């Protein structure tokens, strides 16, 4: 079991904590992001993935500007939290110099908007990746630990634990 936490700064002011239970056949992740981005919000997520860290099911429950809501996604990656970068990094399993494209979705904090978010991860060094949002071409350098959990996501989050 891994317990990880991040302080979100920059785009939004928030706190995220997640518990990850990797198993032989599956990975279960439960977490929550609470903060303020154009109003207070709180999103609880449960992610089920297979042993290769491929997302099978995402359940979201939230409170925000639009009031309480829920959302269920299947067979996709979620681009709504810092933790979900770990799913991509672990699933791609790249060597330094490698790159991989993924299909993801972006979900707003109020759970009202779900949009495709094609992305690429490029492994620059043992502990460094570039995350590229393919729609915009924007590039974000990520620093990760030996398990693939993000330590630093510039202008967005820093790991606390």
C-alpha positions, 0 to 999 in steps of 0.5 A, a space after each residue: 500500500 502507498 499513501 501519497 499526498 500533493 499540494 496543488 498550487 498555480 492553476 488551483 489551490 488544493 490538496 490531494 491525497 490517495 491510497 494505492 493498493 497494488 496487487 498481483 492482478 489489479 490496482 485499486 486507488 482511492 483518493 480525493 482532491 479538495 480546493 478552490 478553482 473559481 469556487 470551492 470543490 471536492 472530488 473523490 475518485 476510485 480507480 480500478 486498473 489491471 496489473 499493467 496499470 491500465 484503467 478499467 473503471 473510474 468512479 467520481 463523486 464531487 461537490 462544487 459550484 454545480 452541487 453534488 454529482 457523480 460520474 462513472 467512466 470505463 476503459 479510459 484514463 483520467 486527466 483530472 488528478 496528479 495521481 493519474 500520471 502514475 497510471 500512464 507512467 507505470 503502464 507505458 513502462 518506458 526506458 530512458 529515451 522512450 515515448 508513448 501516446 495515450 488516450 485520456 479524458 479531462 474532467 472538470 472539478 464540477 464533473 460537468 465537462 468531460 473532454 478527450 485529452 490525447 497525451 504523450 509521455 516522454 522519458 527524459 531521465 530515470 526520474 524525469 518525464 515530459 508530459 505533452 498535451 497533444 491538443 495544445 502542444 504544451 509540455 510539462 516536465 515531471 519529476 517522479 520517484 522510483 515507483 512512478 509517483 509524481 514528486 514535482 509538477 511545475 506550476 501545478 503540484 508538489 508532493 508532500 508525502 
